[in-house]
Amino acid sequence: MYPSAASSSVTETINGSHRFTIRGYSLAKGIGVGKYIASNIFTVAGHKWAIYFFPNGKNREDNPLYVSVFIALASEGADVRALFELTLVDQSGKGKHKVHSHFDRSLESGPPTLKYRGSMWGFKRFFRRELLETSDFLKDDCLEIDCTVGVVVSGIDRKRLQSVQVPESDIGTQFGMLLEDEVYSDVTFIVSGEKFHAHKLVLAARSPVFETELLNTMEENNHEIVVADIEPKVFKALLHFIYRDTLVEDKELLESSSSFMSSVSDTLAAKLLAPAEKYGLPRLKIICESALCKDIAVESVSHILALADRYHATDLKSVCLKFAAENIVAVMHSDGYRYLKENCPSLQSELLKMMADGGERFSEGGKGQSTWAHLSDGGDTNDANVRQQSWGSEGERIER
């Protein structure tokens, strides 16, 4: 007959460590037998502890032959059982430390028990003073003592009781199926003659703009809305994000851009910036900014900067300005820079101001001042010896 219930008790240690540095050892000698230098108090398993170093020994019979080191319970507690390890650190780098440890060995009578505040465990004859003062443990009149405390605790092994694996959330997949199957849809969007069925509650929950627009139509079925300022494929990608919280995997839309304006503007990330701004979807905007960072290059940076400024993509704009300033000689020779001068003069001024404020910080080969002089006059320079860079998805610079 099998038992109707079962449990498992586990006894283990909760460990914590502290390094105690004693500076001016020679000045500490002579403070007297039984007098100590104390470390700062540290906490392990809810109990407070301190290290006591006795330069002249803890007991009179050991003076002046040995130094003593003890670990003391510094908080109120009853019957705290613990394992201890004291290590006198070899400061020569040879790794020949002096170690006294309870860990990794069997204790015949079990771990020591500290019954009250001030209870101590340690060694009256920790190290012979004469040998200590000529050893690698003492360096620049300084000693280092490492202490590890392992407080013994017991409890039920809940890991075994909670061994059921929890699968990853698939709520995005489920909402996506709701969109694809058009089940219970109650609103239809018409984009360039193409119809998209959706659910008002989902749209309202994800977008404050949709919430406002649909507030007065919640009880209507088959409500139709004409959307005139977006392509059908882009609107489909927008709905995909709203339902699944990810970008649609469309090879045509996600095709990497080159350095020309047409291809940068044609990327899904660029086209979604406008609806992300319009419908109040900050996460979608950040995803688009991250994707556009991958396309930043000398030819494209001016166009991406213009997009970032137009749709208030502040993080992307900062990355573009920094890249353009650091590669200004090559950027100002690009078609994109001419586009910036003709269509976005305020952005060009902002870039020039950044160059002026940055001074030589953005100069290449020490030519920062002469480059700035040409820029401020609206002229060009023939110095094309510039470090080109690309940017990762998080704005991390990759030099090449």
N, C-alpha and C positions, 0 to 999 in steps of 0.2 A: 504494500500500500504506500503510495506516494504522499509526502507531507503536504498539507493544505497551504502552508506558507513557509517562507525561508528568508533568512537575512544573513549578512556577512559583516563582521566587525573587522576593521582595519586599524592597526596602530602604526603610526608613522611619525616622522619629525617635520616640523616647519622650521626651515633654516634661515639664518640671517648672519651677515658678516659685518665687521667694523675694523678699520685700520687706525691704530693709535700711534701717532708720531711723537716722539719725545725729543725735543730739541734742547740743547744745553745740558747734556748729561753730566758733564764735569761739574757744573754749578749745582746740580741736584744732589750730588753726593754729600753726605754729612748732615742731611736733614734730620737724621735720627732713626733708630730702630723702631719699627712699627708704624712709621709715618710714610704716607704714600702720595703719589701723583696720580690723579684720576683722569680718565678720558671723559669726553662728552657722553651723556647718556644716549643710548640707542635702543630701539624697540624691535623685538622679535616675538611674533605670535601674541601680541598684545601685552607682553611683559617688558619692563624696562631693565636695561642692563648697563654695567659700566666695567671698565678694565682698571685695575689698581696695580700700579708699579711701585715696588718698595726698593729704592736704591740701596738702602742699608739693611735689607732683610726684614721679614715680618716678625721674627722672633730673635731675642737677644743671643741665644746660643749659636745662631748662624752668622752673626755679625763678626767681622766684616767680610766673610768669605763668599757669601752668595747674595745675588739679587733675587727678589721674590716677585711673582706675577700671579694675580688672582682675577677671576671674573666674579662680580657681585650682582645679586638681584637687587635692583634699585627701586622696585615698586612693591606695593602691598600684594602679597600672594601667599597662598597656602599650598605646600606640597607641589611645587613646580619641578617636574622631572625633565632633565635636559642632558644632552650630550654636548661636550665642549671640545674645542680645538684651539690651542695657542701656538702661534708660529712666530719665532724670532727671524726676521727677514734678513737674508744674506744680501748685502748691498753692493757686493762686488760684481754681481751679474752672473756668478757661477751657478746659482740656484741651489746652493747647499744650505738650505734653511734648517733651523732647529725647530722640530715639530713635536708637540705633545698632543695626541688626539685620541678621542673615544670612537671616532667614526671608523667604519670598515673593520671593526674587530668586535669579538664577542666579549661582553662584560659579565663576569661570573655572578655578580650581585645586581645586575641591571644598571640603568642610568642613575647618576646621583640625584638626590632630592633636596631642593632648597626650600626650607620650611617657612621662612619669613624674610622680610626686608632686611638687607644687610648680610644675608647668608652668602658665603663665598665658596668657590672651588678653584683650586690652583696649585701652585708649587712653591713651597717655602725655599727650596733649593733649585730655583729655575735654571740658573747659570752661574758658574763660578766667576766672581767679579774680576779677578786677575786675568783670566782667559778672555773674558768679554771685552776688556779694554784694549786688548791687542789683536782682536779678531776683525773679520770682514763684516760683522754685524754692526759695528760702530763706525760710522763714517761722518766726517765733518761734525763730530760731537753730537751725533743724532742716532737714535734707535727707532726701528719700526717694528710694531707688534701687530700681527693680524689675529683676529679672534673670530671664531665661528661658533654660534650657539644653535643647537637643534632642539627645540622644545617638543617633547613627546605629547602627542594627542591621539585620541582614539575616537572612532565613529563608525557609522554604517557606511559600507562601500556603495555609495549611490551611483557610481559609474556603471556598475553592473546592473543596477536596477533600471537605469536609463540607457539601455543599449540599443533601443530602436532608432534606426537611422531616419532622419527627417529629410525628405527630398527637397531639392531647390524649388523655389516658388515658380509656378507656371501661370500666374495671374495674367501676365502680359500675353501669353499664348491664348489663354481663354478669352480675353477681351478682343484679341485679334480675330479669333474665330467668330465672335459676335459681329464684328465689322464685316468680315468676308461673307458670312451666311445671310446677312441683312435681317436676322431674326429680331422681331419686335422693333424694327426701326420706325421712327416717327417724324423724321425730318429728311428732306431730300435737297441736296445742293446741286444746282445746275451750273456747270463750268464749261463755257464754249460749247454748249449743246450736250455735253456728257453729264450723266446723272450719277450722284454718289449718295447712297443711303447711310444714315447715321442715327445716333441716339442722343436726344437732347440732354438727358441726365449725365451721360458720360462727357459730352462736350462742356456742359456747365460746370462739372466738377473739375475739369482740367484747365479751363480757360475762363478768366473773369470777364473777358470780352464776350465770349459766347454766352456766358451766364446772363449778362445784361441783355443781349440781343434776343435770347430765347425765353426770357422770364415771362413775358406776356403770352407765349404761345405753347406753354407746357401741356395744356389740355387738348390742343389741336393735333389731329393725326394727318400724316402725309403732307405736312407743311413744307412748302417749297421756297427755297431762297436762291436767288441768282447771284453768283459771285463773278465779278467782271475783271478783277485785277490780278489773276493768277492763271497759270497753265494747268490743264487737267492733271498731268503727271505730277506736278508739284503739289497740287491740292491733295492728290492721293497719298503722296509722301507725308503731308501734314497730318492727315487722318491716321496714317500708320503710326506716326509718333504719338499722337494723342492717345491711341488705344494701347500701343505696345511699349511706349517710352524708349524706342530705338529708331534709328534711321532705316528706311527701306533699303533692302539689298537689291539695287537696280544697277546692272552693269552699265547701262547706257548713261544713267544719271550720275553714277559714282565714278565714271571714267576720269583718271587723273588729268589735270589741266597742264598746259605748257605755259610759257611765259607771256602769251598773247592775251589781250584783253577779252577777246571773244570767248576763248575757252575758259578763262577764269569766271566770267559772268555766267557761263553755261553750266557750271558745276551745280550739283544739288545743294551743296552747302551755301553757295552764293544766293541761289534762288530762294532758299528757305529763310534767309535772314529777314526778308520783308514780312512774310506771314508770322514769323516768330515775334517780331516787334509789334505787328498789328494786333495779334491775338493774345499778347501778354504771356509768352511762353519762354521764360528766362533760361530754363535748362536746354531747350532746343537751340536757343541762340548761342549758348556756350559750346554746345556740340559743334555747331557750324563754325564758330570761331576757331576751335581746335582743328577742325578739318582744313580750314583755309590757311592755317599756319604752315601746313605741309607744302603749300603751293607758293610760299614767299620766295622770290628770287629777284635778281636785279631788274628784270623786265616787268615783272608782275607786281612788285611791291606798291607802286604808286596807285594802281587800279584797286588793289585790295585795301589800301589805306582809304581810298575814296568810299568804298563799300562800307568799311568799318565806321567811318565818320557819319555816313548817311543814315545808318541804322543803329547808331549809338552803341556799337560793339567796342566797349572801352578797352578790354583786355587785348583784343586783336589790334586795335589802333596803337596801343603802346608798343606791341611787338614790331609792328610795321615802322613806326617812327624810329625806334632804336636801330633796326636793321638798315633803314635808309640812311640814317646819320653815320653809321659805322662804315657804309659802303657808298658814301655820297658821290665820289668821283665817277664810279661806274653808273650809278643810278641816274645822275644828271645827264648822261649821254643816251639814256634809254627813251624809247617812244612813250613809255609810261610817264616819265617825268614831264615830257612836253604836254601830255594829256592833263597832268596835274596843274601845270602853269595856266593852261587855257581854260579848264573847266572848274578847278578848285583852287583859286588863288589864296583863299584863307588857309587851306591846308599847306600850301607851299610856304606861306609866311610862318606857320607854326613849325614846320620843319626847319626853316632858316633860324628861327628863334632858338630852337633846341640846339642847333649847331653853335649858335653864338653863346648860349649859356654853358654848353659843354666844353667850349674852348678846344684845347689840344687833346682832350680825352677821346674825341672821335677822329683824330687825325690819323692818316696813314703815312708812315715813313717820315713823320715830323713835318708834314706839309699842311697841317691843319689851318694855320693862319692864312696862308696864301689861298687855300681852297675857299675858306670863308670869305675872303676879299672878293674873289670872283663871283661867289654866290650872291653876296649882298649887292653886287652891281648888276645882277641878272645875267652875268656872262657865263662862259664855259671854261673848262680847263682841259688841256691835252694829257694830263697825267692820268693814265688808265691803270697804273700799277696798284690794284686794290685787292684786298682779301675778300673773296666772295664766300657767302655762307648760306646754308639752308637751315630751316628751323623744324624741330620735331613737333609732335602734336601738343606738347605742353609748353611750347615756346623755348625749349632747350636748344641752344645753339650748337650746331655741328660744323666744325671748320673742315674745309676740304681744299 
